Amino acid sequence: MDEQKKLFALDIGTRTVVGIILEEDGGKYHVKDIVIKEHAERAMLDGQIHDVPAVSKIIAEIRDELEVKHGPLNKVCVAAAGRALKTERSKTSITIKGKPMMQKQDIIHLELSAVQQAQAIAAEKQAAEKSYYYYCVGYSVLYYHLDGEEIGSLIDQQGDEASVEIIATFLPKVVVESLISALQRAGLEMEALTLEPIAAINVLIPPSMRRLNVALVDIGAGTSDIAITDLGTVTAFGMVPVAGDEITEAISDQLLLDFPLAEKAKRDLHVSDTITVTDILGFQSEISREETIEKISPALERLTNSICEEIVRLNNRPPKAVMLAGGGSLTPGLPERIANRLGLPANRVAIRGIDAISGLHLPDYTDQGPELVTPIGIAIAAKKAPVQYCTVYVNDQPVRLFEVKNLTVGDCMLAAGIKMNKLYGKPGLAMIINLNGQSITIPGSHGEAPVITRNNIPSALDEEIKSGDSITVSKGHDGLPAEVCIKDLIDEVPEKTITINGKQYTIHPAITCNEKVAPLEQTLADRDKVVCTVPETVEEILTILNLNNLLNELKPFRISINEKETFLPRHSGKLYKNGLEVNCHSIVDDGDNLRIEKGNTLTVKELADIKQLKLQESIPVIFNSKKIELSRGILEFQREGAVLTEDDVISAGDAITILKKPRSPFIFQDIFSHVNVDMPASSSGGFILLKNGEQTSFHESVEPGDHLKIVWPAINNKHSTIKQS
């Protein structure tokens, strides 16, 4: 047999180790020999070698047995157990408010950040392990979210927050290293390496079928390994710790059989309607397939539910079809239950044996069931698509990767332990400005994307790499702090041109920063308070134009009379806007014409008339044959202590005090306040005062209608002149 064409493969399982010899001839494979041995002790646990010497011993026994027929065997194809894979879900969010629309590289960066988070979660579950002790063998996106709402794609989207939820599968580095150690101890060199689920998929689901969403379930003795294909690739791996042994144990319990006989009964149920068994008490009985399935139904339900729940978790929905492989797939009634549980037609769930492997020839004595799919698949897949190590250099540091898929620049960065969420530059510091009482946040400039090169050529995260590539990753520059000036905050600086009493004025806004007048070009600092006010009312405009004299004219004419406020609207100024009377709180628009009329003056006498106050009292008398009025004031008007006359002007805001004078009768002497009496030149100075023809005195009271005279002896009274006051 040509050494170049001979393939030696090992399937190192939890309970057994299978050695197989295949011969390749023109693309076809011939099974030449198969050796199966069980572990003598518990050397494997959950797909990981726990006792290297014990596993190495059984490997050496299989090699020695095969070498007897096929000559020296120095190299072997092996697989890392699918149940050693770690699958984790992770969700990562980033703030995109105010940032440019998301592009493909931004989304890949977000996805890889989520993968790295899942990688850290896997590492946290194992003490003293770091995230880069795990190889990412694949991930798929479950959901994209934009502002909390699920969305099909984030490309060219804008919002406040973007997030991605992924499911990623990892292979612990120690699994591979312990496998290599066991082989070396047995004197074998690893010729090729694959993963058990990939081995089964490569022989049962060729690449042309992987565009279909199919779940492959390899049901072994202790675990059930699951792989999902979709869109032309393997999207997820998983494992549940429930498999064929649980069904065998259920049959053993229900039918009182020892484990080997229960295992045989399980296989017989797959092909026969009835089985004959002898229990541990020696009684032989015949039992139907339906009755047996009914007895073990609880165990079947547990197995079915565990497998289906993991499929839906990995795929996020039921797949289009399910393929079952491995010895545990022969469990009676399992395909039907899985189809029902996933809501699939019965013909969409099927058991696939090695007879489904195209181009494979078997000896007539070889069992063609599903239990040999994985061992044969390991040999074929490891030769056709071996998983190898490659070494790349990330920032001049060597990084070894496990090639379970086409490796990308992003994979290299994950393996190097580079924190994906630290690569983008931080946004510049924002500032908060208070504009007219409202807080405005001014963001800094965006942080820059990282600079990634592969072999000194700019590279993208999803660009494929080759062994020996040199990758350089430089963190993006941080953004600059926010910078803004006043005019940047004000969209348009408004102005008004108005006319006031025939004169044109241009009104500009008043701008202050921290209560100080500021120009539009002033650069602002964090927490600055900017107030931009545009005069709107007549009062505001007259104030900003310093036309206080006109503003005073429009104030209500109020005075205080004996400490009581009095409003006199007739004496207030008048305001007209475009010919219509308005008040000083009226809004003024561009182009308006204002006219302000002064209020009427107010004298003491006018005030007395308005308030219906009598300033004087009078009585009529006859003096020297002429009728006159004697009068005197009965009220006194004072302003700040000064006595006012009837003609004095009262201004708005004056405090007026009105006092009543004491009342007393008029006397003869009061006549001299109203007439001028000239004494005749020839008079000796003597005179006589007469009231109603009778002599009287200066202090004699006078009543209305009295006749009063001054008589100068020996002098005719015609020399007296009377002056009316």
ZAMARGU-4260 file (C-alpha; in steps of 0.2 Angstrom, whole numbers, plus 5000, padded with zeros to 4 digits):
<rodrens>
0) 5000/5000/5000 | 5007/5017/4995 | 5012/5027/5011 | 5006/5043/5002 | 4989/5036/5000
5) 4987/5028/5017 | 4977/5037/5030 | 4977/5033/5049 | 4964/5042/5059 | 4959/5041/5077
10) 4943/5046/5085 | 4946/5048/5104 | 4930/5048/5113 | 4924/5048/5130 | 4921/5029/5131
15) 4930/5022/5116 | 4944/5026/5105 | 4942/5021/5087 | 4957/5018/5075 | 4954/5017/5056
20) 4964/5014/5041 | 4958/5022/5024 | 4966/5021/5007 | 4964/5035/4995 | 4963/5030/4977
25) 4958/5043/4964 | 4948/5054/4976 | 4939/5038/4982 | 4942/5031/5000 | 4942/5013/5005
30) 4941/5007/5023 | 4954/4994/5026 | 4953/4991/5044 | 4944/4997/5060 | 4949/4994/5078
35) 4939/5000/5093 | 4944/4999/5111 | 4936/5006/5127 | 4945/5016/5140 | 4950/5005/5155
40) 4948/5020/5166 | 4940/5037/5167 | 4954/5046/5156 | 4942/5058/5146 | 4930/5070/5153
45) 4919/5081/5142 | 4930/5078/5127 | 4946/5084/5136 | 4960/5072/5140 | 4962/5072/5159
50) 4974/5058/5160 | 4987/5059/5146 | 4997/5043/5150 | 4981/5033/5151 | 4974/5039/5134
55) 4992/5038/5127 | 4992/5019/5132 | 4976/5015/5123 | 4982/5025/5107 | 4998/5015/5107
60) 4988/4998/5108 | 4977/5003/5093 | 4992/5008/5083 | 5001/4992/5088 | 4987/4981/5082
65) 4985/4990/5066 | 5003/4990/5062 | 5003/4971/5062 | 4992/4971/5046 | 4997/4988/5038
70) 5015/4991/5043 | 5023/5006/5053 | 5011/5020/5057 | 5020/5036/5062 | 5007/5050/5058
75) 4989/5051/5062 | 4974/5062/5059 | 4964/5067/5074 | 4950/5078/5080 | 4947/5089/5094
80) 4930/5084/5102 | 4915/5095/5098 | 4910/5094/5116 | 4926/5103/5121 | 4919/5118/5112
85) 4913/5133/5123 | 4898/5143/5116 | 4894/5160/5123 | 4881/5173/5119 | 4886/5192/5121
90) 4879/5209/5118 | 4889/5225/5115 | 4882/5242/5113 | 4890/5259/5107 | 4884/5277/5107
95) 4883/5283/5089 | 4874/5300/5093 | 4881/5313/5083 | 4893/5302/5074 | 4893/5298/5055
100) 4883/5284/5048 | 4889/5267/5052 | 4899/5258/5039 | 4904/5240/5036 | 4920/5241/5046
105) 4911/5250/5061 | 4899/5235/5062 | 4913/5222/5060 | 4922/5231/5074 | 4906/5231/5085
110) 4904/5212/5081 | 4922/5208/5086 | 4920/5218/5102 | 4905/5207/5106 | 4915/5191/5102
115) 4929/5197/5113 | 4917/5200/5127 | 4910/5182/5124 | 4928/5176/5124 | 4931/5184/5141
120) 4915/5176/5148 | 4921/5159/5143 | 4938/5162/5151 | 4929/5168/5167 | 4921/5151/5169
125) 4938/5143/5171 | 4949/5149/5185 | 4966/5157/5181 | 4963/5157/5162 | 4964/5172/5151
130) 4953/5176/5136 | 4967/5173/5123 | 4968/5155/5129 | 4953/5152/5119 | 4952/5151/5100
135) 4936/5158/5092 | 4931/5145/5079 | 4916/5154/5073 | 4902/5166/5077 | 4885/5172/5071
140) 4875/5188/5073 | 4859/5185/5082 | 4852/5202/5082 | 4856/5220/5078 | 4847/5234/5088
145) 4846/5252/5085 | 4840/5263/5100 | 4833/5247/5107 | 4823/5241/5092 | 4828/5226/5082
150) 4834/5231/5064 | 4840/5220/5049 | 4856/5230/5046 | 4866/5244/5054 | 4874/5250/5038
155) 4871/5269/5035 | 4860/5270/5050 | 4860/5284/5063 | 4853/5285/5080 | 4858/5286/5098
160) 4864/5268/5102 | 4869/5253/5091 | 4871/5236/5098 | 4874/5218/5092 | 4871/5202/5100
165) 4881/5187/5094 | 4884/5169/5098 | 4902/5163/5097 | 4911/5146/5099 | 4928/5144/5106
170) 4940/5130/5108 | 4951/5130/5123 | 4970/5130/5119 | 4973/5116/5132 | 4962/5104/5122
175) 4974/5104/5107 | 4990/5104/5118 | 4984/5089/5128 | 4979/5080/5112 | 4997/5083/5105
180) 5005/5077/5121 | 4995/5061/5121 | 5000/5057/5103 | 5018/5061/5106 | 5019/5050/5121
185) 5012/5036/5110 | 5026/5039/5097 | 5014/5047/5084 | 5015/5064/5075 | 4999/5074/5072
190) 4997/5074/5053 | 4982/5084/5053 | 4969/5091/5065 | 4950/5094/5063 | 4935/5097/5075
195) 4923/5082/5077 | 4908/5092/5071 | 4918/5099/5056 | 4923/5081/5052 | 4905/5075/5052
200) 4899/5090/5042 | 4913/5088/5029 | 4907/5071/5024 | 4888/5073/5026 | 4886/5091/5021
205) 4897/5096/5007 | 4900/5115/5004 | 4887/5116/4991 | 4874/5111/5003 | 4880/5123/5017
210) 4870/5138/5010 | 4855/5128/5018 | 4851/5131/5036 | 4854/5113/5043 | 4858/5106/5060
215) 4870/5091/5062 | 4868/5082/5078 | 4881/5069/5083 | 4874/5059/5097 | 4887/5049/5106
220) 4887/5040/5122 | 4889/5054/5134 | 4886/5070/5124 | 4877/5076/5109 | 4887/5088/5098
225) 4878/5100/5087 | 4884/5110/5072 | 4874/5123/5062 | 4877/5127/5043 | 4869/5142/5035
230) 4874/5155/5021 | 4888/5143/5014 | 4897/5141/5031 | 4897/5133/5048 | 4889/5146/5059
235) 4889/5139/5076 | 4894/5124/5087 | 4886/5117/5103 | 4885/5103/5115 | 4872/5095/5127
240) 4878/5083/5141 | 4863/5071/5137 | 4865/5057/5124 | 4863/5038/5121 | 4869/5032/5137
245) 4854/5040/5146 | 4842/5031/5135 | 4852/5014/5137 | 4850/5017/5156 | 4832/5020/5155
250) 4829/5004/5145 | 4840/4995/5158 | 4829/5002/5172 | 4813/4998/5164 | 4817/4980/5158
255) 4829/4975/5172 | 4843/4972/5159 | 4862/4975/5162 | 4870/4989/5152 | 4877/4979/5138
260) 4860/4970/5135 | 4851/4987/5136 | 4862/4994/5123 | 4859/4979/5111 | 4840/4981/5115
265) 4841/4999/5110 | 4849/4995/5093 | 4837/4981/5090 | 4822/4993/5093 | 4829/5003/5078
270) 4826/4989/5066 | 4813/4977/5074 | 4795/4979/5079 | 4798/4967/5094 | 4813/4962/5104
275) 4816/4947/5115 | 4826/4951/5131 | 4831/4941/5146 | 4831/4951/5162 | 4843/4950/5177
280) 4831/4937/5185 | 4833/4925/5170 | 4815/4928/5163 | 4814/4930/5145 | 4800/4941/5137
285) 4795/4948/5121 | 4791/4966/5121 | 4785/4977/5107 | 4793/4993/5100 | 4779/5004/5105
290) 4778/4997/5123 | 4797/5000/5125 | 4796/5018/5119 | 4782/5021/5130 | 4792/5015/5145
295) 4807/5026/5141 | 4797/5041/5136 | 4803/5053/5150 | 4821/5049/5145 | 4817/5052/5127
300) 4808/5069/5131 | 4824/5074/5141 | 4835/5070/5126 | 4824/5078/5113 | 4821/5094/5123
305) 4840/5096/5127 | 4845/5094/5109 | 4831/5105/5102 | 4833/5119/5114 | 4852/5120/5110
310) 4848/5120/5092 | 4836/5135/5093 | 4848/5144/5105 | 4863/5142/5092 | 4852/5145/5077
315) 4840/5158/5084 | 4826/5148/5076 | 4822/5130/5070 | 4833/5125/5055 | 4826/5119/5038
320) 4832/5101/5042 | 4841/5090/5055 | 4854/5076/5052 | 4857/5064/5065 | 4874/5054/5067
325) 4883/5044/5080 | 4877/5028/5089 | 4865/5038/5100 | 4855/5043/5084 | 4848/5025/5084
330) 4838/5029/5099 | 4820/5023/5095 | 4807/5037/5090 | 4820/5051/5092 | 4819/5058/5074
335) 4800/5059/5075 | 4801/5068/5092 | 4814/5080/5086 | 4804/5084/5071 | 4788/5087/5081
340) 4798/5098/5094 | 4805/5109/5081 | 4789/5110/5070 | 4797/5101/5055 | 4790/5088/5043
345) 4795/5071/5048 | 4805/5069/5032 | 4816/5084/5037 | 4824/5074/5052 | 4834/5059/5047
350) 4848/5048/5053 | 4863/5048/5041 | 4875/5033/5041 | 4892/5030/5033 | 4882/5025/5017
355) 4878/5043/5015 | 4897/5047/5012 | 4900/5048/4994 | 4915/5040/4986 | 4917/5028/5001
360) 4920/5009/4999 | 4918/4998/5014 | 4921/4979/5017 | 4906/4969/5017 | 4908/4965/5036
365) 4908/4983/5041 | 4893/4990/5050 | 4886/5005/5040 | 4877/5013/5054 | 4879/5031/5060
370) 4892/5027/5074 | 4907/5027/5061 | 4902/5043/5053 | 4914/5054/5064 | 4929/5042/5064
375) 4929/5041/5045 | 4925/5059/5043 | 4940/5063/5054 | 4951/5054/5042 | 4944/5061/5026
380) 4941/5079/5033 | 4958/5080/5041 | 4966/5076/5024 | 4954/5086/5013 | 4953/5101/5025
385) 4966/5100/5039 | 4966/5112/5053 | 4983/5119/5055 | 4992/5131/5065 | 4998/5147/5057
390) 5009/5161/5064 | 5007/5179/5061 | 5015/5194/5069 | 5004/5207/5078 | 5013/5223/5082
395) 5029/5213/5080 | 5023/5199/5093 | 5021/5182/5086 | 5003/5175/5088 | 4999/5157/5084
400) 4981/5153/5077 | 4971/5138/5075 | 4965/5138/5057 | 4947/5131/5059 | 4941/5143/5047
405) 4947/5157/5035 | 4957/5168/5047 | 4955/5187/5046 | 4964/5202/5053 | 4951/5203/5066
410) 4954/5185/5072 | 4973/5189/5074 | 4969/5204/5085 | 4957/5194/5096 | 4971/5180/5098
415) 4984/5194/5102 | 4972/5200/5116 | 4970/5217/5109 | 4955/5226/5117 | 4944/5229/5102
420) 4934/5242/5112 | 4949/5252/5116 | 4955/5254/5098 | 4944/5269/5092 | 4950/5286/5098
425) 4940/5294/5112 | 4928/5308/5107 | 4935/5325/5113 | 4928/5333/5129 | 4911/5341/5127
430) 4906/5357/5134 | 4889/5363/5141 | 4884/5381/5137 | 4869/5390/5144 | 4860/5400/5131
435) 4845/5410/5137 | 4842/5398/5151 | 4843/5382/5141 | 4858/5370/5142 | 4866/5366/5126
440) 4879/5352/5124 | 4893/5355/5112 | 4901/5338/5108 | 4920/5337/5104 | 4926/5330/5088
445) 4924/5311/5084 | 4938/5299/5089 | 4947/5292/5074 | 4947/5274/5068 | 4962/5263/5072
450) 4975/5262/5058 | 4977/5244/5053 | 4990/5238/5041 | 4994/5220/5034 | 5012/5219/5027
455) 5013/5238/5028 | 4997/5240/5017 | 4981/5247/5024 | 4969/5233/5029 | 4951/5230/5034
460) 4946/5219/5049 | 4938/5206/5038 | 4953/5204/5026 | 4960/5186/5026 | 4977/5183/5032
465) 4991/5171/5028 | 5004/5163/5039 | 5019/5174/5042 | 5009/5190/5039 | 5014/5206/5049
470) 4999/5216/5056 | 5001/5233/5064 | 4987/5240/5074 | 4988/5258/5080 | 4975/5266/5091
475) 4965/5280/5083 | 4968/5298/5088 | 4957/5305/5102 | 4945/5319/5096 | 4948/5337/5100
480) 4939/5346/5114 | 4923/5356/5109 | 4926/5373/5102 | 4912/5386/5099 | 4909/5404/5098
485) 4894/5414/5101 | 4889/5416/5083 | 4889/5397/5081 | 4875/5396/5093 | 4864/5409/5085
490) 4857/5404/5068 | 4853/5421/5062 | 4857/5438/5071 | 4840/5448/5070 | 4839/5466/5067
495) 4825/5479/5066 | 4823/5496/5058 | 4809/5506/5065 | 4804/5525/5065 | 4801/5534/5082
500) 4793/5552/5080 | 4800/5553/5063 | 4818/5547/5066 | 4824/5530/5060 | 4833/5518/5072
505) 4841/5501/5069 | 4839/5489/5084 | 4853/5476/5087 | 4852/5461/5099 | 4860/5463/5116
510) 4872/5449/5119 | 4881/5445/5136 | 4892/5432/5142 | 4892/5429/5160 | 4883/5445/5162
515) 4896/5455/5152 | 4893/5462/5135 | 4901/5451/5122 | 4904/5451/5103 | 4898/5438/5092
520) 4915/5431/5089 | 4919/5428/5107 | 4925/5410/5110 | 4916/5401/5124 | 4922/5390/5138
525) 4913/5376/5147 | 4898/5382/5158 | 4898/5400/5151 | 4881/5408/5152 | 4876/5417/5136
530) 4861/5429/5135 | 4855/5435/5118 | 4840/5446/5119 | 4831/5455/5105 | 4821/5470/5111
535) 4803/5466/5107 | 4792/5478/5116 | 4791/5497/5114 | 4797/5498/5132 | 4812/5487/5129
540) 4817/5497/5113 | 4815/5514/5121 | 4826/5508/5135 | 4840/5500/5124 | 4840/5517/5114
545) 4842/5527/5130 | 4826/5537/5125 | 4821/5537/5143 | 4812/5554/5141 | 4800/5547/5129
550) 4798/5531/5140 | 4793/5543/5154 | 4780/5551/5144 | 4772/5534/5142 | 4771/5530/5160
555) 4754/5531/5168 | 4751/5548/5176 | 4750/5544/5194 | 4752/5556/5209 | 4749/5554/5228
560) 4736/5564/5236 | 4737/5563/5255 | 4747/5547/5253 | 4734/5539/5242 | 4738/5535/5224
565) 4728/5543/5210 | 4729/5538/5192 | 4724/5552/5179 | 4724/5544/5162 | 4719/5560/5153
570) 4736/5567/5157 | 4746/5552/5152 | 4756/5551/5136 | 4749/5543/5120 | 4758/5529/5110
575) 4753/5526/5092 | 4760/5511/5081 | 4757/5513/5063 | 4743/5525/5067 | 4734/5514/5080
580) 4735/5517/5099 | 4744/5504/5109 | 4753/5502/5125 | 4771/5501/5129 | 4770/5482/5130
585) 4765/5481/5112 | 4777/5471/5101 | 4787/5481/5088 | 4791/5473/5071 | 4804/5478/5058
590) 4797/5493/5049 | 4785/5499/5062 | 4782/5518/5064 | 4780/5524/5082 | 4773/5541/5087
595) 4773/5546/5105 | 4763/5561/5111 | 4766/5570/5127 | 4753/5570/5141 | 4743/5586/5145
600) 4750/5597/5159 | 4741/5597/5176 | 4739/5613/5187 | 4733/5614/5205 | 4717/5621/5199
605) 4714/5608/5186 | 4717/5594/5199 | 4705/5603/5211 | 4692/5603/5197 | 4695/5584/5193
610) 4693/5580/5211 | 4678/5592/5213 | 4687/5601/5227 | 4682/5619/5231 | 4697/5630/5233
615) 4689/5646/5239 | 4673/5652/5248 | 4666/5670/5244 | 4652/5681/5249 | 4645/5696/5240
620) 4645/5714/5248 | 4642/5732/5243 | 4657/5743/5246 | 4656/5761/5243 | 4640/5758/5232
625) 4649/5745/5221 | 4646/5726/5222 | 4662/5715/5226 | 4665/5697/5231 | 4675/5694/5246
630) 4684/5677/5244 | 4698/5667/5253 | 4706/5650/5251 | 4699/5635/5261 | 4711/5622/5255
635) 4730/5622/5254 | 4740/5612/5242 | 4758/5607/5247 | 4772/5598/5238 | 4787/5593/5248
640) 4781/5606/5261 | 4780/5620/5249 | 4763/5629/5246 | 4757/5628/5228 | 4746/5641/5219
645) 4732/5637/5208 | 4743/5639/5193 | 4757/5629/5198 | 4760/5613/5187 | 4759/5596/5195
650) 4771/5582/5188 | 4768/5563/5187 | 4775/5555/5203 | 4772/5571/5214 | 4766/5568/5232
655) 4753/5581/5235 | 4746/5586/5252 | 4729/5595/5253 | 4726/5603/5270 | 4709/5612/5275
660) 4711/5629/5282 | 4701/5634/5299 | 4684/5641/5295 | 4680/5659/5302 | 4667/5673/5297
665) 4673/5686/5285 | 4677/5703/5294 | 4677/5721/5288 | 4696/5720/5287 | 4695/5707/5273
670) 4689/5721/5261 | 4706/5727/5260 | 4712/5711/5251 | 4700/5715/5237 | 4701/5734/5235
675) 4714/5748/5235 | 4708/5762/5246 | 4717/5779/5243 | 4717/5792/5257 | 4713/5809/5251
680) 4728/5821/5252 | 4718/5834/5261 | 4712/5821/5274 | 4718/5823/5292 | 4719/5804/5292
685) 4703/5801/5302 | 4690/5789/5294 | 4674/5781/5299 | 4669/5763/5295 | 4651/5760/5291
690) 4641/5743/5289 | 4624/5745/5283 | 4625/5764/5288 | 4630/5761/5306 | 4648/5764/5312
695) 4658/5748/5314 | 4676/5741/5317 | 4689/5732/5307 | 4685/5716/5316 | 4666/5717/5314
700) 4659/5702/5305 | 4652/5704/5288 | 4638/5694/5280 | 4633/5692/5262 | 4624/5708/5255
705) 4631/5720/5268 | 4634/5738/5263 | 4651/5743/5268 | 4659/5761/5268 | 4674/5771/5273
710) 4669/5789/5276 | 4683/5803/5277 | 4676/5818/5286 | 4675/5834/5277 | 4681/5825/5261
715) 4669/5819/5248 | 4670/5800/5246 | 4672/5802/5227 | 4691/5804/5230 | 4691/5785/5235
720) 4694/5772/5221 | 4690/5754/5222 | 4701/5740/5214 | 4693/5723/5212 | 4704/5709/5216
</rodrens>
